[in-house]
Amino acid sequence: MSEVSSNNDEMKSQKSKKSSNSKVSQNQSVHQSIKQEKNENQKQPEQIQSTRAYLESTVTSVVQEGMLELAKQRPENPLEFLGNFILNKAKGK
């Protein structure tokens, strides 16, 4: 009987260690993701400005126009409406 109890205790200990290792691994993964995100957010001001300028010169006005029309019409499927609006603009319709 004590041998069974000893085996149960050993199994519980192993499960506890696995669970602890899993939590440590998850925490490490989260910390790595946060570090990576911080590094990506520390872009040079020129890169940020060039991205902003590119978006403003290519898509911002069309997206804003589509969102205004979306607000007026309030369609049942707003994402589909906006997507079609942008596609139609891209095709010159």
Sequence and secondary structure as in RCSB ss.txt:
>XXXX:A:sequence
MSEVSSNNDEMKSQKSKKSSNSKVSQNQSVHQSIKQEKNENQKQPEQIQSTRAYLESTVTSVVQEGMLELAKQRP
ENPLEFLGNFILNKAKGK
>XXXX:A:secstr
 HHHHHHHHHHHHHHHHHHHHHHHHHHHHHHHHHHHHHHHHT  HHHHHHHHHHHHHHTHHHHHHHHHHHHHH  
SSHHHHHHHHHHHHHTT 
